[in-house]
Amino acid sequence: MNKNIQGKLKLIPHNPGVYLMKNKKGSIIYVGKANDLKKRVSSYFTRKSHDLPRTEMLVNKIQSFDYIVTRSEIDALILEDTLIKKHRPKFNVSLKDDKRYPYLKITIKESFPRVIVTRKLQRDGSKYFGPYTEARSLRNTLQLLEKIFRLKTCNKSIPRQVEKTDALDRACLNYQIGKCDAPCIGNISYEDYRERIRQVILFLKGKTESVIREITSEMEKAVKHQEFEKASEIRDRIKEITQIARRQIVSNFSLDDQDVVGVAKDGKNCCVVVLKIRDGKMIKKEHYFLENAEDESYSIILSRFCMQYYTLREDIPRFVNLQYEPEDRELIEELFKFAFHIPQRGDKKKLLDMAKNNAFLLVEEKKLAHLKSSQRTVFAVKELKDTLHLSNLPRRIAAFDVSNLYGEEAVASMVFFDNGKPKKKQYRRFKIKHVPGIDDYKMMHEAVTRYVAHLNDEGVEMPDLILIDGGKGQLSAASRALSEKEYTIPLYSIAKRLEEIFKPGKREPIIIPKTSYALKLLQQIRNEAHRFAITYHKTLRDRKTNYSELDTIPGIGEKKKMLLLSYFGSVERIKKATIEDLLLVPGISNITAEVIKRSLKSQ
């Protein structure tokens, strides 16, 4: 412990507050709170050892600290959460990239509030809903609000009292197309608009049944006053909301409004899933990944998550169901005015298991996604062996494809992958020599025949599996080529349309799930074979298109050819040129000029 820390420890008061641990660069690496700052901060430096390796590592990095005294432990809890969000210290559990998540903001302080998208949570009197972890979900919600409630979207300042006018040119296009009820021209009163905003808030909280009851009451009043056009519009709104309510998953109508929070972690990956139950229905599933949770207890993880998740939220339920009791349980319950439950049986326990299982699956998915490409490849090769029931791992795979344009410049390619990676030294390309016209099957037969004829040559590696780009016809042709040369290498084809895998002698295709790493590996190899064949075919076509009589003249390369054509304009003019004329071209010597004249004369 350095002298600076020793001296500062003597000055810390026995008050509630927040402490900030810093490293040698002065960067904040940990933020904590305590009911007694002196006892809590001193404990880091007076203990000989700590229970967790994470804490031991933190203490070793602390070079200085600061503290802020607060009036109460709840104030300390709020300040701790604010500072963690601001500084994102290395040793604090926090929502991963929480700044990127957008919210819906209702600008309540405006006379005619808007519903807008924001990424900043501010204590400005507005109501916030979210965060939305999926952009599509946010877009869908905004579109529904526009369609059902016809809210103002512009930032025009409108006074509470607006005289109703028929001057449609004062209203924007949204009014013309039925997306806004135009408070700017007095088409909807301040009171009716604010009532609609109240219904929007209920809707966003998942209280669809309450909204339907209120709007149905409005429709009945409109009918009673013989306002049939208005009643018809309200009826359409009811239909839209009813359809949404039907899409929501029914869990149990006896359940109170609650959030069900499940957590799972494995190594550095930690995920929390929130199931939102409103009016007895599960209206939404959200998931969040957390940072710096590797060695933390579930108690601390849930405490930190709840503090960050429920701060400034409008749709806070009465109950929150958790797997474990969170740290600072009573303080958090007092702050957010809800109760934590840890269900042991019944419907609540089933919902909690659902949330926990979803969190576990998301962690597994993230682990696979972050595997190194080499690890994914090994996994794919193993999966391919099991899927195709091979006796050996297909580490070395050769893949064939043919390419031609109406039979012209027909070529075939063979690419070679070793442990899922291209091995370009083993690549081969074939100019089809013995197949006139268009016949992909015979072209494939020729390419495979020519390839296997050289399998025993020095430097040529024997494949564990041969893959053909095509269907049963191409596969059958390749199978005949192998049989004729008496090779028994496992042979399969992949058909593009449905990505079906065919095996010689089997009528039914092998269907591999689209999410399978084995299929992705086969697709990658097939696509590379196709690319290689197309490239070679294009090279031959271009060569034929750009062919010139000058190409056959010894000593005339591409550069000199272009200089001659640029100077004379055509091969015919070059033929008519004299030796003296040719010598005027830069880079053409007397000997080269004589060679050009002789070669063109003989042609």
C-alpha positions as CSV (number, residue, x, y, z in Angstrom):
1,M,0.0,0.0,0.0
2,N,1.5,3.4,-1.0
3,K,1.7,6.4,1.3
4,N,-0.9,8.3,-0.6
5,I,-3.5,5.6,0.0
6,Q,-2.4,5.2,3.7
7,G,-2.9,8.9,4.4
8,K,-6.2,9.1,2.6
9,L,-7.7,6.1,4.5
10,K,-7.3,8.0,7.8
11,L,-9.5,10.8,6.4
12,I,-12.5,8.8,5.1
13,P,-15.6,9.4,7.2
14,H,-18.0,6.7,8.5
15,N,-20.7,7.9,6.1
16,P,-22.7,6.4,3.2
17,G,-21.2,7.2,-0.2
18,V,-19.5,6.1,-3.4
19,Y,-15.8,5.3,-3.9
20,L,-13.8,5.4,-7.2
21,M,-10.7,3.2,-7.5
22,K,-8.0,4.4,-10.0
23,N,-5.0,2.8,-11.6
24,K,-1.5,4.4,-12.1
25,K,-2.8,6.4,-15.1
26,G,-5.6,7.9,-13.0
27,S,-8.3,6.0,-14.9
28,I,-11.3,4.9,-12.9
29,I,-11.2,1.0,-12.9
30,Y,-13.9,0.4,-10.3
31,V,-16.9,2.2,-8.7
32,G,-18.5,1.0,-5.5
33,K,-20.9,2.2,-2.9
34,A,-21.1,1.6,0.9
35,N,-23.2,2.5,3.9
36,D,-19.9,3.0,5.8
37,L,-17.2,4.3,3.4
38,K,-14.3,4.0,5.8
39,K,-15.0,0.3,6.6
40,R,-15.7,-0.7,3.0
41,V,-12.7,1.1,1.4
42,S,-10.3,0.1,4.2
43,S,-11.2,-3.6,3.7
44,Y,-9.6,-3.6,0.2
45,F,-6.2,-2.8,1.7
46,T,-6.2,-4.4,5.2
47,R,-7.1,-8.0,4.2
48,K,-4.2,-10.3,3.5
49,S,-6.1,-12.2,0.8
50,H,-9.5,-11.8,-1.0
51,D,-12.1,-14.5,-1.8
52,L,-12.1,-13.9,-5.6
53,P,-9.2,-13.7,-8.0
54,R,-11.0,-10.7,-9.6
55,T,-10.9,-8.7,-6.4
56,E,-7.2,-9.6,-5.9
57,M,-6.4,-8.4,-9.4
58,L,-8.4,-5.2,-8.8
59,V,-6.5,-4.4,-5.5
60,N,-3.1,-5.0,-7.2
61,K,-4.0,-2.3,-9.8
62,I,-5.3,0.4,-7.4
63,Q,-2.9,3.3,-7.1
64,S,-5.3,5.9,-5.7
65,F,-9.0,6.5,-4.9
66,D,-11.6,9.2,-4.5
67,Y,-14.9,9.1,-2.6
68,I,-18.1,11.1,-2.6
69,V,-20.2,11.3,0.5
70,T,-24.0,11.1,0.1
71,R,-27.0,11.6,2.4
72,S,-28.2,8.0,2.4
73,E,-27.4,4.6,1.0
74,I,-30.1,4.9,-1.6
75,D,-28.5,8.1,-2.9
76,A,-25.2,6.2,-3.0
77,L,-26.9,3.4,-5.0
78,I,-28.2,5.9,-7.6
79,L,-24.9,7.8,-7.8
80,E,-23.0,4.5,-8.2
81,D,-25.2,3.5,-11.1
82,T,-24.7,7.0,-12.8
83,L,-20.9,6.8,-12.4
84,I,-20.7,3.3,-13.8
85,K,-22.7,4.3,-16.9
86,K,-20.6,7.3,-17.3
87,H,-17.1,5.8,-16.9
88,R,-17.7,2.1,-17.7
89,P,-14.9,0.9,-15.3
90,K,-13.1,-2.3,-16.2
91,F,-14.0,-4.1,-13.1
92,N,-17.7,-3.2,-12.9
93,V,-20.5,-5.3,-14.3
94,S,-22.4,-3.3,-16.9
95,L,-24.7,-3.6,-19.9
96,K,-22.7,-4.2,-23.0
97,D,-22.8,-1.2,-25.3
98,D,-25.9,0.1,-23.5
99,K,-25.6,3.5,-25.3
100,R,-26.5,2.0,-28.6
101,Y,-30.0,0.8,-27.6
102,P,-32.7,3.2,-28.7
103,Y,-35.8,4.2,-26.6
104,L,-39.2,5.7,-27.5
105,K,-39.5,9.1,-25.9
106,I,-42.9,10.8,-25.3
107,T,-42.4,14.5,-24.9
108,I,-44.9,15.0,-22.2
109,K,-44.0,18.6,-21.5
110,E,-45.1,19.7,-24.9
111,S,-48.7,20.8,-25.3
112,F,-49.1,18.2,-28.1
113,P,-46.5,15.5,-27.2
114,R,-44.6,13.5,-29.9
115,V,-43.3,10.0,-29.8
116,I,-39.7,10.1,-31.0
117,V,-36.7,7.8,-31.0
118,T,-33.7,8.7,-28.8
119,R,-30.6,7.1,-27.4
120,K,-30.2,9.6,-24.5
121,L,-32.1,9.2,-21.3
122,Q,-32.6,12.5,-19.6
123,R,-34.5,13.7,-16.6
124,D,-36.5,16.2,-18.6
125,G,-40.0,15.1,-17.6
126,S,-40.5,13.0,-20.7
127,K,-41.5,9.3,-20.6
128,Y,-39.2,6.7,-21.9
129,F,-40.0,3.2,-23.2
130,G,-37.4,0.6,-24.1
131,P,-34.6,0.0,-24.7
132,Y,-35.4,-1.8,-28.0
133,T,-32.6,-4.3,-28.7
134,E,-34.0,-4.9,-32.2
135,A,-34.4,-2.1,-34.7
136,R,-37.2,-3.9,-36.5
137,S,-39.2,-4.1,-33.3
138,L,-38.8,-0.3,-32.8
139,R,-39.8,0.4,-36.4
140,N,-42.9,-1.8,-36.1
141,T,-43.9,-0.1,-32.9
142,L,-43.6,3.4,-34.4
143,Q,-45.6,2.4,-37.5
144,L,-48.3,1.0,-35.3
145,L,-48.5,4.2,-33.2
146,E,-48.7,6.3,-36.3
147,K,-51.5,4.1,-37.8
148,I,-53.6,3.6,-34.6
149,F,-53.2,6.9,-32.7
150,R,-52.4,9.4,-35.5
151,L,-49.9,11.4,-33.4
152,K,-48.1,14.6,-34.4
153,T,-44.5,13.8,-35.6
154,C,-43.3,17.3,-36.5
155,N,-41.5,19.6,-34.0
156,K,-43.9,22.5,-34.7
157,S,-44.8,24.4,-31.5
158,I,-48.6,24.5,-31.1
159,P,-50.5,26.4,-28.5
160,R,-53.2,24.7,-26.4
161,Q,-56.0,26.6,-28.0
162,V,-56.1,26.5,-31.8
163,E,-59.1,27.7,-33.8
164,K,-60.4,25.0,-36.1
165,T,-60.0,25.9,-39.8
166,D,-60.6,24.2,-43.1
167,A,-57.4,25.6,-44.6
168,L,-55.8,22.2,-45.4
169,D,-52.8,23.9,-46.9
170,R,-51.7,24.6,-43.3
171,A,-51.6,20.9,-42.4
172,C,-48.7,18.7,-43.5
173,L,-48.9,15.6,-45.7
174,N,-49.3,13.3,-42.7
175,Y,-52.8,14.7,-42.2
176,Q,-53.7,14.2,-45.9
177,I,-52.7,10.4,-45.7
178,G,-54.3,9.8,-42.3
179,K,-51.2,9.5,-40.1
180,C,-51.9,12.6,-38.0
181,D,-55.0,14.3,-36.8
182,A,-53.5,17.8,-37.3
183,P,-53.7,19.6,-34.0
184,C,-51.9,22.5,-35.9
185,I,-55.3,23.4,-37.6
186,G,-57.4,22.6,-34.5
187,N,-58.7,19.3,-35.9
188,I,-58.3,17.7,-32.5
189,S,-58.6,19.5,-29.2
190,Y,-55.9,19.7,-26.5
191,E,-57.9,17.5,-24.1
192,D,-58.6,14.8,-26.7
193,Y,-55.0,14.7,-27.8
194,R,-53.7,14.3,-24.3
195,E,-56.3,11.5,-23.7
196,R,-54.8,9.8,-26.8
197,I,-51.3,10.2,-25.4
198,R,-52.5,8.6,-22.1
199,Q,-53.7,5.6,-24.2
200,V,-50.4,5.4,-26.0
201,I,-48.7,5.1,-22.6
202,L,-51.0,2.3,-21.6
203,F,-50.4,0.6,-25.0
204,L,-46.6,0.8,-24.6
205,K,-46.9,-0.6,-21.1
206,G,-48.7,-3.6,-22.6
207,K,-52.2,-2.7,-21.2
208,T,-53.9,-3.5,-24.5
209,E,-57.1,-4.7,-22.9
210,S,-57.5,-1.4,-21.0
211,V,-56.9,0.6,-24.2
212,I,-59.5,-1.5,-26.1
213,R,-62.1,-0.9,-23.3
214,E,-61.5,2.8,-23.3
215,I,-61.6,3.2,-27.1
216,T,-64.7,1.0,-27.3
217,S,-66.4,3.4,-24.9
218,E,-65.4,6.3,-27.2
219,M,-67.0,4.5,-30.2
220,E,-70.2,3.9,-28.3
221,K,-70.4,7.6,-27.5
222,A,-69.8,8.5,-31.1
223,V,-72.6,6.2,-32.2
224,K,-74.9,7.7,-29.6
225,H,-74.2,11.2,-30.9
226,Q,-74.7,9.9,-34.5
227,E,-71.1,10.7,-35.4
228,F,-70.9,7.6,-37.6
229,E,-67.7,8.5,-39.5
230,K,-65.8,9.0,-36.3
231,A,-67.2,5.7,-34.9
232,S,-66.0,4.0,-38.1
233,E,-62.5,5.3,-37.6
234,I,-62.5,4.3,-33.9
235,R,-63.7,0.8,-34.9
236,D,-60.7,0.4,-37.2
237,R,-58.3,1.4,-34.4
238,I,-60.0,-1.2,-32.1
239,K,-59.4,-3.9,-34.8
240,E,-55.7,-3.0,-35.1
241,I,-55.2,-3.2,-31.3
242,T,-57.2,-6.4,-31.0
243,Q,-55.0,-8.1,-33.6
244,I,-51.9,-7.1,-31.6
245,A,-53.4,-8.4,-28.4
246,R,-54.1,-11.8,-30.1
247,R,-50.5,-12.1,-31.2
248,Q,-49.3,-11.7,-27.6
249,I,-48.5,-15.0,-25.9
250,V,-51.1,-16.0,-23.3
251,S,-49.5,-17.2,-20.1
252,N,-52.0,-17.0,-17.3
253,F,-54.7,-14.3,-16.8
254,S,-54.3,-14.6,-13.0
255,L,-50.7,-13.3,-13.1
256,D,-50.0,-9.8,-11.9
257,D,-47.9,-7.4,-14.1
258,Q,-44.4,-8.6,-13.6
259,D,-41.0,-9.0,-15.2
260,V,-39.3,-12.4,-15.3
261,V,-35.5,-12.1,-15.3
262,G,-33.3,-15.1,-16.2
263,V,-29.5,-15.0,-16.3
264,A,-26.8,-17.4,-17.7
265,K,-23.1,-17.1,-18.0
266,D,-20.1,-19.1,-19.3
267,G,-16.7,-17.6,-19.0
268,K,-16.7,-14.0,-20.3
269,N,-20.2,-14.4,-21.9
270,C,-23.1,-13.3,-19.6
271,C,-26.7,-12.8,-20.8
272,V,-29.9,-11.6,-19.1
273,V,-33.3,-12.3,-20.6
274,V,-36.4,-10.3,-19.5
275,L,-39.9,-11.6,-20.1
276,K,-42.5,-8.9,-19.7
277,I,-45.9,-10.0,-18.4
278,R,-48.7,-7.5,-18.7
279,D,-52.5,-8.2,-18.2
280,G,-51.7,-11.9,-17.9
281,K,-49.9,-12.0,-21.3
282,M,-46.2,-12.2,-22.2
283,I,-45.9,-9.2,-24.5
284,K,-42.2,-9.0,-25.0
285,K,-38.9,-10.8,-24.7
286,E,-35.7,-8.7,-24.3
287,H,-32.1,-9.8,-23.9
288,Y,-28.9,-8.0,-22.9
289,F,-25.3,-9.0,-22.7
290,L,-23.2,-7.8,-19.8
291,E,-19.5,-6.9,-19.5
292,N,-17.0,-7.7,-16.8
293,A,-19.2,-10.4,-15.2
294,E,-16.8,-13.3,-15.5
295,D,-16.0,-13.8,-11.8
296,E,-18.9,-12.0,-10.3
297,S,-21.7,-13.7,-8.3
298,Y,-25.2,-13.9,-9.7
299,S,-26.3,-11.8,-6.8
300,I,-24.1,-8.9,-7.9
301,I,-24.9,-9.4,-11.6
302,L,-28.6,-9.2,-11.0
303,S,-28.2,-6.2,-8.7
304,R,-26.2,-4.3,-11.3
305,F,-28.5,-5.2,-14.1
306,C,-31.7,-4.1,-12.2
307,M,-30.1,-0.8,-11.3
308,Q,-29.2,-0.1,-15.0
309,Y,-32.3,-1.5,-16.5
310,Y,-35.0,0.1,-14.4
311,T,-33.5,3.6,-14.1
312,L,-35.8,6.2,-15.8
313,R,-38.1,3.4,-17.1
314,E,-41.9,4.1,-17.2
315,D,-43.2,0.5,-17.4
316,I,-41.9,-0.7,-14.0
317,P,-44.1,-3.6,-12.8
318,R,-45.2,-4.5,-9.3
319,F,-43.1,-7.6,-9.2
320,V,-39.8,-8.8,-10.6
321,N,-39.0,-12.6,-10.5
322,L,-35.4,-13.6,-10.2
323,Q,-33.4,-16.8,-9.9
324,Y,-31.2,-15.5,-7.1
325,E,-31.6,-12.8,-4.4
326,P,-29.8,-9.6,-5.6
327,E,-27.3,-7.7,-3.6
328,D,-28.9,-4.6,-2.0
329,R,-32.3,-6.1,-2.4
330,E,-34.1,-3.8,0.0
331,L,-32.5,-0.6,-1.3
332,I,-33.5,-1.5,-4.9
333,E,-37.0,-2.4,-3.9
334,E,-37.4,0.9,-2.1
335,L,-35.9,2.8,-5.0
336,F,-38.1,1.4,-7.7
337,K,-41.2,0.6,-5.6
338,F,-41.5,-3.1,-6.7
339,A,-40.9,-6.4,-4.9
340,F,-38.4,-9.1,-5.9
341,H,-39.7,-12.7,-5.9
342,I,-37.7,-15.9,-6.2
343,P,-40.4,-18.4,-7.2
344,Q,-39.8,-22.1,-6.3
345,R,-42.9,-23.7,-8.0
346,G,-45.9,-23.0,-10.2
347,D,-46.4,-20.8,-13.3
348,K,-43.9,-18.2,-12.1
349,K,-41.2,-20.9,-11.8
350,K,-42.0,-22.2,-15.3
351,L,-41.7,-18.6,-16.7
352,L,-38.4,-18.2,-14.8
353,D,-37.1,-21.4,-16.3
354,M,-38.1,-20.2,-19.7
355,A,-36.2,-17.0,-19.3
356,K,-33.1,-18.8,-17.9
357,N,-33.1,-21.3,-20.8
358,N,-33.4,-18.5,-23.3
359,A,-30.4,-16.8,-21.7
360,F,-28.4,-20.0,-21.8
361,L,-29.1,-20.5,-25.5
362,L,-28.1,-17.0,-26.3
363,V,-24.8,-17.5,-24.4
364,E,-24.1,-20.7,-26.4
365,E,-24.9,-18.9,-29.6
366,K,-22.5,-16.1,-28.8
367,K,-19.8,-18.6,-27.9
368,L,-20.1,-20.3,-31.3
369,A,-20.2,-16.9,-33.1
370,H,-16.9,-15.9,-31.4
371,L,-15.0,-19.1,-31.9
372,K,-11.9,-18.5,-33.9
373,S,-12.3,-19.4,-37.6
374,S,-9.9,-22.3,-37.2
375,Q,-12.0,-23.7,-34.3
376,R,-15.2,-23.3,-36.3
377,T,-13.6,-25.1,-39.2
378,V,-12.5,-28.1,-37.0
379,F,-16.1,-28.1,-35.7
380,A,-17.5,-28.1,-39.3
381,V,-15.2,-30.9,-40.4
382,K,-16.2,-33.1,-37.5
383,E,-19.9,-32.3,-38.1
384,L,-19.5,-33.1,-41.8
385,K,-18.0,-36.5,-40.9
386,D,-21.0,-37.3,-38.6
387,T,-23.6,-36.0,-41.1
388,L,-22.4,-37.9,-44.1
389,H,-21.5,-41.0,-42.0
390,L,-17.9,-41.0,-43.2
391,S,-15.3,-43.4,-41.7
392,N,-12.6,-40.7,-41.6
393,L,-12.5,-36.9,-41.1
394,P,-12.8,-35.2,-44.5
395,R,-9.9,-32.9,-43.8
396,R,-8.9,-32.6,-47.5
397,I,-11.7,-31.8,-49.9
398,A,-11.5,-31.4,-53.7
399,A,-14.4,-29.7,-55.4
400,F,-15.2,-29.5,-59.2
401,D,-17.2,-27.1,-61.3
402,V,-17.6,-26.6,-65.1
403,S,-18.1,-23.3,-66.9
404,N,-18.9,-22.6,-70.6
405,L,-20.9,-20.2,-72.8
406,Y,-23.0,-22.1,-75.3
407,G,-20.2,-24.6,-75.5
408,E,-17.5,-22.0,-76.2
409,E,-14.3,-21.9,-74.2
410,A,-15.5,-24.8,-72.0
411,V,-13.4,-25.1,-68.8
412,A,-13.5,-27.0,-65.5
413,S,-11.9,-26.1,-62.2
414,M,-10.8,-28.0,-59.1
415,V,-10.2,-26.3,-55.8
416,F,-8.6,-28.0,-52.8
417,F,-9.4,-27.3,-49.1
418,D,-7.3,-28.6,-46.2
419,N,-8.9,-28.4,-42.8
420,G,-11.4,-25.9,-44.1
421,K,-8.9,-23.5,-45.7
422,P,-8.1,-23.2,-49.4
423,K,-4.8,-24.7,-50.5
424,K,-4.1,-23.0,-53.7
425,K,-1.0,-25.0,-54.6
426,Q,-3.3,-27.9,-55.2
427,Y,-5.8,-26.0,-57.4
428,R,-6.2,-27.2,-61.0
429,R,-7.9,-25.9,-64.0
430,F,-8.8,-27.8,-67.2
431,K,-9.5,-26.6,-70.7
432,I,-12.1,-29.1,-72.0
433,K,-10.6,-30.8,-75.1
434,H,-12.8,-33.8,-75.9
435,V,-16.4,-32.6,-75.5
436,P,-17.9,-30.8,-78.5
437,G,-20.9,-28.6,-77.9
438,I,-22.8,-28.3,-74.6
439,D,-22.7,-31.3,-72.4
440,D,-22.0,-30.5,-68.7
441,Y,-22.0,-34.2,-67.7
442,K,-19.3,-35.2,-70.2
443,M,-17.3,-32.1,-69.3
444,M,-17.4,-33.1,-65.6
445,H,-16.4,-36.7,-66.6
446,E,-13.4,-35.4,-68.5
447,A,-12.2,-33.1,-65.7
448,V,-12.4,-35.7,-63.0
449,T,-10.8,-38.3,-65.2
450,R,-7.8,-36.0,-66.0
451,Y,-7.5,-35.1,-62.3
452,V,-7.5,-38.7,-60.9
453,A,-5.0,-39.8,-63.6
454,H,-2.4,-37.7,-61.8
455,L,-3.3,-38.5,-58.2
456,N,-0.1,-40.6,-57.8
457,D,2.2,-37.9,-59.1
458,E,4.7,-36.3,-56.8
459,G,3.2,-33.3,-54.9
460,V,-0.4,-34.1,-55.6
461,E,-2.4,-34.7,-52.4
462,M,-5.1,-37.4,-52.1
463,P,-8.5,-35.9,-51.1
464,D,-10.6,-37.4,-48.3
465,L,-13.7,-36.3,-50.1
466,I,-14.7,-35.1,-53.6
467,L,-17.5,-32.5,-54.0
468,I,-19.2,-31.9,-57.3
469,D,-21.1,-28.6,-58.0
470,G,-24.4,-29.9,-59.5
471,G,-27.1,-32.5,-59.3
472,K,-27.4,-36.2,-59.9
473,G,-26.3,-36.0,-63.6
474,Q,-22.9,-34.3,-62.8
475,L,-22.5,-36.7,-59.8
476,S,-23.1,-39.8,-61.9
477,A,-20.5,-38.6,-64.5
478,A,-17.9,-38.0,-61.8
479,S,-18.7,-41.4,-60.2
480,R,-18.1,-43.2,-63.5
481,A,-14.7,-41.4,-63.9
482,L,-13.6,-42.6,-60.4
483,S,-14.8,-46.2,-61.1
484,E,-12.9,-46.3,-64.4
485,K,-9.7,-45.3,-62.6
486,E,-10.6,-47.7,-59.7
487,Y,-10.6,-45.0,-57.0
488,T,-13.0,-45.3,-54.0
489,I,-12.9,-41.7,-52.7
490,P,-16.1,-40.6,-51.0
491,L,-18.1,-38.6,-53.6
492,Y,-21.0,-36.1,-53.1
493,S,-22.6,-33.3,-55.0
494,I,-24.4,-30.1,-53.8
495,A,-27.3,-28.8,-55.8
496,K,-27.7,-25.0,-55.8
497,R,-31.5,-24.6,-55.7
498,L,-32.3,-26.2,-52.4
499,E,-28.7,-26.9,-51.2
500,E,-29.4,-30.6,-51.3
501,I,-26.5,-33.1,-50.9
502,F,-26.6,-36.2,-53.2
503,K,-24.6,-39.4,-52.9
504,P,-24.1,-42.0,-55.7
505,G,-26.6,-44.8,-55.6
506,K,-29.0,-42.9,-53.3
507,R,-32.3,-41.5,-54.7
508,E,-33.2,-39.2,-51.8
509,P,-31.0,-36.2,-51.0
510,I,-29.3,-35.6,-47.7
511,I,-30.8,-32.4,-46.1
512,I,-28.4,-30.5,-43.8
513,P,-29.9,-27.7,-41.7
514,K,-29.1,-24.3,-43.2
515,T,-27.5,-23.2,-39.8
516,S,-25.1,-26.1,-39.9
517,Y,-21.4,-25.3,-40.0
518,A,-21.0,-28.5,-42.1
519,L,-23.3,-27.0,-44.8
520,K,-21.6,-23.6,-44.6
521,L,-18.3,-25.3,-45.2
522,L,-19.6,-27.2,-48.3
523,Q,-21.1,-24.0,-49.6
524,Q,-17.9,-22.1,-49.2
525,I,-15.9,-24.7,-51.1
526,R,-18.6,-25.0,-53.8
527,N,-18.6,-21.2,-54.2
528,E,-14.8,-21.1,-54.5
529,A,-14.8,-23.8,-57.2
530,H,-17.4,-21.8,-59.1
531,R,-15.4,-18.6,-58.8
532,F,-12.2,-20.3,-60.0
533,A,-14.0,-21.8,-63.0
534,I,-15.7,-18.5,-64.0
535,T,-12.4,-16.6,-63.7
536,Y,-10.6,-19.1,-66.0
537,H,-13.4,-19.1,-68.5
538,K,-13.5,-15.3,-68.6
539,T,-9.7,-15.2,-69.0
540,L,-9.9,-17.4,-72.1
541,R,-12.8,-15.4,-73.5
542,D,-11.0,-12.1,-73.1
543,R,-7.8,-13.6,-74.6
544,K,-9.8,-14.8,-77.6
545,T,-11.5,-11.4,-77.9
546,N,-8.3,-9.4,-77.7
547,Y,-6.3,-11.8,-79.9
548,S,-4.1,-10.1,-82.5
549,E,-1.7,-11.3,-85.2
550,L,0.9,-9.4,-83.3
551,D,0.6,-11.9,-80.4
552,T,2.5,-14.6,-82.5
553,I,5.5,-12.4,-83.2
554,P,8.6,-13.3,-81.1
555,G,9.7,-10.4,-78.9
556,I,6.4,-8.5,-79.1
557,G,4.7,-8.4,-75.7
558,E,1.6,-6.6,-74.6
559,K,3.4,-3.3,-74.1
560,K,5.0,-3.2,-77.6
561,K,1.8,-4.5,-79.2
562,M,-0.2,-1.5,-77.7
563,L,2.5,1.0,-78.8
564,L,2.4,-0.3,-82.4
565,L,-1.4,-0.3,-82.5
566,S,-1.5,3.1,-80.9
567,Y,0.9,4.5,-83.5
568,F,-0.4,2.9,-86.7
569,G,-4.1,2.4,-85.7
570,S,-4.5,-1.2,-87.0
571,V,-2.6,-4.4,-88.0
572,E,-3.3,-3.7,-91.7
573,R,-1.4,-0.4,-91.5
574,I,1.5,-2.1,-89.6
575,K,1.7,-4.6,-92.5
576,K,2.0,-1.8,-95.0
577,A,4.6,0.1,-93.0
578,T,8.3,0.1,-94.0
579,I,11.2,-0.7,-91.7
580,E,11.8,3.1,-91.3
581,D,8.2,3.6,-90.3
582,L,8.4,0.9,-87.7
583,L,11.6,2.4,-86.2
584,L,9.6,5.6,-85.4
585,V,7.7,3.7,-82.7
586,P,9.4,4.0,-79.3
587,G,11.1,0.8,-78.2
588,I,11.3,-0.8,-81.7
589,S,14.8,-1.6,-82.7
590,N,16.1,-2.4,-86.2
591,I,16.2,-6.2,-85.4
592,T,12.6,-6.1,-84.0
593,A,11.3,-4.1,-87.0
594,E,12.8,-6.8,-89.3
595,V,11.2,-9.6,-87.2
596,I,7.8,-7.8,-87.4
597,K,8.0,-7.5,-91.2
598,R,9.0,-11.1,-91.7
599,S,6.4,-12.5,-89.4
600,L,3.5,-10.5,-90.8
601,K,4.6,-11.3,-94.4
602,S,4.6,-15.0,-93.7
603,Q,1.0,-14.8,-92.2
